[in-house]
Amino acid sequence: MTETNQTLDIDIVVPCYNEQDTLAAHVRRLHTFCRTSLHHTWRITIADNASTDDTARIADDLAAMLDGVDAVHLPEKGRGRALKAVWGASEAHVLVYVDEDLSTDLAALEPLVAPLLSGHSDLAIGTRLADSARVVRGGKREFISRSYNLLLRTTMGVSFSDAQCGFKAITREAAEHVLPLCEDDAWFFDTELLVLAEHAGLRVHEVPVDWVDDVNSSVQIRATATEDLKGMWRVSRGLATGRVPVSDVYDAIGRRPFTPPHVGIVGQVLRFGAIGVASTVAFALLYALFRPTIGAQTADFLALLLTAIGNTALNRRFTFGVRGRAGAGRHHVQGLVVFGIAWAITSGSLVVLHAADPGSSHGAEIAVLTAANLVATLVRFVLFKAWVFRARRRPEIIRAGTTPAAEASSEAVTEVLPVTDTASR
């Protein structure tokens, strides 16, 4: 059922770039499926991303011949750019996109959009990594896909299983709030959209799909992987610093109650390690700068103090997810205690070095202090995890008139929440 005078339910966008050999056959196949199998009003929108071959003309011909098919031409290349443009201008209740190669079995389209049309979920994705999905593709791509999604879950605190499957849908309301926050215009757009949506408290529904790899795919794996890693760093930094205002999305349409995505121990170690490496490099540079004028011990103290302050602030936001001012003073006081312990470790290393070799060079001092600072970094993580940012039990609230049985029930379901959750509310 195509669009009539009633409100459009589904707008299915097909981004394409230089697909003159396959576009007509694939759009016709999609059109036949929609016409015979969908029970909602629908439209297919071909989004031509500045193709340089005959794709634009073919898209226009299809739009002229097939009822319910439109063609949009964009002056610049980029799947993310195309989806932001077409989705942003669409009046449909649910916005969908499918890869032009139609690798995903279209039988999953109805299950994909159903929870969004019913109001149950905000986004829906096809997943090739579910146990019940049936997938045909090479071992290399399977390994890369699983590794990438595992990296996302361990470092970015998300739970969705497949960020890259070209089979997704979003409600118009969610798109209006999340799309303006997505900066990527290319392949990383999918991941960015999902990460921001989950961190904003939106509900992501997953549909296991049957999927057959397109052997003629033009995706450049190495270049795409590099851009994905850069995108992950940019988004992580934006979330950690509060530059990306996902809290505004949560306030507007987020699902309640909601616990912000929690980064597991592996992700925390990776984030803490990255900050630790940066802190170690900064410490060595500061020590080399201060040592000639203020002496070894004073230079060690000042360099460690400056890097410790920055280290605590970065780990508070980036590693342990604490935002806002609540608890900040206590965290920094505790951080200074941790700094004192770290200083004792590095100062002790200097004492040992000078006792063993009174004439040691500045280079030897830097090498020993760098090694000691790495040890101090490990100690700092353990103390941050077990003491400074440890999980705290939510205070029990007893209301007037509560019966003993109700109180017992309340105690039985008391949650143990990270201090980050209570501090940020």
C-alpha positions in Angstrom: 0.0 0.0 0.0 1.7 3.2 -1.2 1.2 6.7 0.1 -2.3 8.2 -0.4 -3.9 11.1 1.4 -3.3 9.4 4.7 -0.2 9.9 6.8 2.9 8.0 5.5 3.9 5.2 7.8 7.3 4.1 6.4 9.9 5.9 4.3 12.5 3.4 3.1 15.7 5.1 2.0 18.2 3.4 -0.4 21.5 5.3 -0.4 23.5 4.6 -3.5 26.7 5.7 -5.2 27.7 4.5 -8.7 25.2 1.6 -8.7 24.2 1.7 -12.3 24.6 -2.0 -12.9 22.3 -3.2 -10.0 20.1 -0.3 -9.0 17.1 -1.0 -11.3 16.9 -4.7 -10.4 17.2 -4.1 -6.7 14.7 -1.3 -6.5 12.2 -3.2 -8.5 12.7 -6.2 -6.1 12.2 -3.9 -3.1 9.2 -2.3 -4.7 7.5 -5.7 -5.4 8.1 -6.8 -1.8 6.6 -3.6 -0.4 3.6 -3.8 -2.7 2.8 -7.4 -1.9 4.0 -7.8 1.7 3.8 -4.6 3.7 0.6 -3.7 5.6 1.4 0.0 6.1 1.7 3.0 3.8 5.2 3.2 2.4 7.5 5.1 0.1 10.9 4.1 -1.3 13.4 7.0 -1.6 16.5 6.5 -3.7 19.2 8.8 -2.3 21.8 9.3 -5.0 25.1 10.4 -3.3 26.7 12.4 -6.1 27.1 9.4 -8.4 29.4 9.9 -11.4 28.0 7.1 -13.6 24.4 6.6 -14.9 22.9 6.1 -11.4 21.1 9.4 -11.3 19.3 8.9 -14.6 18.3 5.3 -13.6 16.9 6.6 -10.3 14.8 9.2 -12.0 13.5 6.6 -14.5 12.5 4.3 -11.6 10.7 7.2 -9.8 8.8 8.0 -13.0 7.8 4.3 -13.7 7.1 2.9 -10.2 4.3 4.2 -8.0 5.6 5.0 -4.5 9.3 5.5 -5.6 11.0 8.9 -5.3 14.6 10.0 -6.2 16.7 12.5 -4.4 20.0 13.7 -5.7 22.7 15.0 -3.3 25.7 17.1 -4.5 28.1 15.4 -2.1 29.1 11.8 -1.4 28.4 10.0 1.9 25.9 7.6 3.3 25.5 9.4 6.5 25.0 12.7 4.7 22.3 11.2 2.5 20.4 9.6 5.4 20.5 12.8 7.5 19.2 14.8 4.5 16.4 12.5 3.5 15.4 11.4 7.0 15.4 15.0 8.2 13.0 16.0 5.4 10.7 13.1 5.6 7.2 13.3 7.1 6.9 9.5 7.7 6.4 8.0 11.2 9.2 5.6 10.7 12.4 6.2 8.7 14.2 3.1 7.3 17.3 2.5 5.4 18.4 -0.6 3.5 21.7 -1.1 1.7 21.3 -1.0 -2.1 22.7 -4.5 -2.5 19.7 -5.9 -0.5 22.0 -8.3 1.3 19.5 -8.5 4.1 16.4 -10.7 3.5 13.5 -8.3 3.1 11.3 -10.7 5.2 12.8 -8.9 8.3 11.4 -5.5 7.2 8.0 -5.9 8.9 9.5 -7.1 12.2 12.0 -4.2 12.0 9.3 -1.4 11.8 6.6 -3.0 13.9 8.0 -2.1 17.4 8.5 1.5 16.2 5.1 1.9 14.7 3.6 0.5 17.9 5.6 3.0 20.1 7.5 0.1 21.9 10.9 1.2 20.7 12.8 4.2 19.3 15.3 2.5 16.9 15.4 -0.9 15.4 18.4 -2.7 13.8 19.0 -5.9 11.9 21.7 -8.0 13.5 23.8 -10.6 11.8 25.5 -11.6 15.1 22.5 -13.0 16.9 22.5 -16.8 17.4 19.4 -17.2 15.3 20.7 -15.0 12.4 21.6 -16.9 9.2 24.6 -15.3 7.6 26.7 -16.2 4.6 30.0 -14.3 4.3 33.8 -14.8 4.4 35.8 -15.5 7.5 37.7 -12.2 7.2 34.7 -10.0 7.3 33.1 -12.1 10.0 36.1 -11.7 12.2 36.4 -7.9 11.6 32.7 -7.4 12.3 32.7 -9.3 15.5 35.9 -7.7 16.7 34.6 -4.2 15.9 31.3 -4.8 17.8 33.1 -6.3 20.7 35.3 -3.3 20.9 32.3 -1.0 20.9 30.6 -2.9 23.7 33.8 -3.0 25.9 34.9 0.6 25.4 31.7 2.6 24.8 29.3 1.0 27.3 26.7 -0.1 24.7 24.7 -3.3 24.4 23.6 -3.5 20.8 25.2 -6.4 18.9 25.6 -5.2 15.3 26.4 -1.6 14.5 27.1 -2.0 10.8 24.3 -4.0 9.3 22.7 -1.9 6.6 19.2 -2.5 7.8 18.0 0.1 10.3 14.9 2.1 11.3 14.2 5.0 13.6 11.1 6.9 14.6 10.7 10.4 13.3 10.6 11.8 16.8 13.9 10.1 17.8 15.5 11.2 14.5 14.6 14.8 15.1 16.5 14.8 18.4 19.5 12.5 17.6 20.3 13.3 14.0 21.5 16.9 14.8 24.1 15.3 17.2 25.6 13.0 14.6 28.7 14.5 13.0 29.8 11.7 10.7 28.7 11.9 7.0 30.0 8.5 5.9 30.1 4.9 7.1 30.6 5.6 10.9 27.2 7.4 10.9 25.4 4.1 11.8 27.6 3.5 14.9 27.4 7.1 16.0 23.6 7.1 15.7 23.3 4.0 17.8 25.8 5.0 20.5 24.2 8.4 21.0 20.7 6.9 21.1 21.6 4.3 23.7 23.5 6.9 25.9 20.4 9.1 25.6 18.2 6.4 27.1 16.4 5.4 23.9 15.2 1.8 23.3 17.0 -0.1 20.5 15.2 -3.2 19.2 17.2 -5.9 17.5 15.9 -8.2 14.7 18.0 -11.3 13.7 18.3 -11.3 10.0 19.2 -13.6 7.1 22.1 -12.0 5.3 24.2 -12.9 2.3 27.5 -11.1 1.7 27.7 -9.0 -1.5 30.9 -10.2 -3.2 31.0 -7.0 -5.3 30.9 -4.7 -2.3 33.0 -1.6 -2.8 33.6 -1.0 0.9 37.4 -0.4 1.6 37.8 -2.3 4.9 41.1 -0.8 6.0 40.1 2.8 5.3 36.7 2.3 6.9 38.2 0.7 10.0 40.6 3.6 10.4 37.7 6.1 10.2 35.6 4.0 12.6 38.4 4.1 15.2 38.7 7.9 14.8 34.9 8.2 15.1 34.9 6.1 18.3 37.5 8.3 19.9 35.6 11.5 18.9 32.3 10.2 20.2 33.8 8.9 23.4 35.5 12.2 24.0 32.3 14.1 23.3 30.3 12.0 25.7 32.9 12.1 28.4 33.3 15.9 28.3 29.6 16.6 27.9 30.1 18.3 24.6 27.4 16.0 23.0 24.2 16.9 24.9 22.6 13.4 25.1 21.0 14.4 28.4 18.8 16.9 26.4 17.6 14.0 24.3 16.9 11.9 27.4 14.9 14.8 29.0 12.8 15.1 25.8 12.1 11.5 24.9 14.3 9.1 26.9 12.8 6.0 28.4 12.4 6.1 32.2 13.7 4.8 34.5 17.1 4.7 32.9 20.6 3.8 34.1 23.2 5.3 31.8 25.3 2.7 29.8 28.0 1.3 32.0 31.5 0.6 30.7 32.6 -2.8 31.9 36.0 -3.6 33.5 37.7 -4.3 30.2 36.5 -0.9 28.8 37.6 0.8 32.0 41.0 -0.7 31.8 41.4 0.3 28.2 40.3 3.9 28.9 42.3 4.2 32.0 45.3 2.8 30.1 45.0 5.4 27.4 44.8 8.2 30.0 47.7 6.6 31.9 49.9 6.5 28.8 49.1 10.2 28.1 49.8 11.1 31.7 53.1 9.2 31.7 54.3 11.1 28.6 53.1 14.4 30.1 54.9 13.5 33.3 58.2 12.8 31.6 58.0 16.0 29.6 57.2 18.1 32.6 60.0 16.5 34.7 62.5 17.1 31.9 61.4 20.7 31.8 61.5 21.3 35.6 64.6 19.2 36.6 67.4 21.6 35.5 66.1 24.5 37.6 64.3 23.0 40.7 66.1 19.7 41.4 65.0 16.1 41.0 62.6 15.6 44.0 60.8 18.9 43.5 60.5 18.4 39.8 59.1 14.9 40.4 56.6 16.3 42.9 55.4 19.1 40.7 55.2 17.1 37.5 53.3 14.3 39.3 50.9 16.8 40.9 50.0 18.4 37.7 49.5 15.2 35.8 47.6 13.7 38.7 45.1 16.5 38.7 44.5 16.1 35.0 44.5 12.3 35.4 41.8 12.3 38.1 39.6 14.7 36.1 39.9 12.7 32.9 39.2 9.4 34.6 36.3 10.8 36.5 34.5 11.6 33.3 36.0 9.3 30.7 36.7 6.0 32.6 34.1 6.0 35.3 31.4 8.2 33.7 30.9 10.7 36.5 29.5 14.0 35.3 28.3 17.1 37.0 29.6 18.8 40.1 28.1 16.4 42.7 30.8 14.6 44.5 33.6 16.4 42.5 35.3 17.9 45.6 35.4 14.5 47.4 36.7 12.8 44.3 39.5 15.3 43.9 40.5 15.1 47.6 40.6 11.3 47.3 42.5 11.8 44.1 45.1 13.8 46.0 45.5 10.9 48.5 46.0 8.6 45.6 48.5 11.1 44.2 50.4 11.0 47.5 50.7 7.2 47.3 51.9 7.5 43.7 54.4 10.2 44.7 55.8 7.9 47.4 56.3 5.2 44.7 58.1 7.5 42.3 60.1 9.3 45.0 61.1 6.0 46.4 62.4 5.0 43.0 64.6 8.1 42.9 66.0 7.3 46.4 66.9 3.8 45.3 68.5 5.0 42.1 70.6 7.6 43.8 71.7 5.1 46.5 72.7 2.6 43.8 74.3 5.2 41.5 74.9 8.6 43.0 76.1 10.0 39.7 73.1 8.8 37.6 72.3 10.9 34.6 69.1 12.8 34.0 68.3 10.3 31.3 68.5 7.4 33.9 66.3 9.4 36.3 63.7 9.9 33.6 63.8 6.2 32.7 63.4 5.0 36.3 60.7 7.6 37.1 58.8 6.6 33.9 58.8 3.0 35.0 57.8 3.9 38.5 55.1 6.1 37.2 53.6 3.2 35.2 53.5 1.2 38.5 51.9 4.1 40.2 49.3 4.3 37.4 48.3 0.7 38.0 48.0 1.4 41.7 45.9 4.5 40.9 43.5 2.4 38.8 43.0 -0.1 41.7 42.3 2.7 44.2 40.0 4.6 41.8 38.0 1.4 41.1 37.9 0.1 44.7 37.7 3.4 46.6 37.3 6.7 44.8 34.6 5.7 42.3 33.4 2.5 43.9 29.8 1.4 43.6 27.6 2.7 46.4 24.2 1.5 47.6 21.3 3.8 46.9 20.0 5.2 50.2 16.8 3.5 51.3 13.7 5.7 51.3 11.0 4.8 53.8 7.7 6.6 53.3 5.1 7.3 56.0 2.5 4.6 56.2 4.7 1.9 54.7 3.9 -1.5 56.1 6.7 -3.8 57.4 5.9 -6.2 54.5 6.3 -3.4 52.0 9.6 -2.3 53.7 10.9 -5.9 53.4 9.9 -6.0 49.8 11.7 -2.7 49.2 14.8 -3.9 50.8 14.7 -7.1 48.7 14.8 -5.1 45.4 17.3 -2.4 46.5 19.6 -1.7 43.6 23.4 -1.4 43.8 24.1 1.5 41.5 27.4 3.1 40.6 28.2 6.4 42.3 28.2 7.9 38.8 24.4 7.4 38.5 23.5 9.0 41.8 26.0 11.8 41.4 24.7 12.8 38.1 21.1 13.0 38.9 
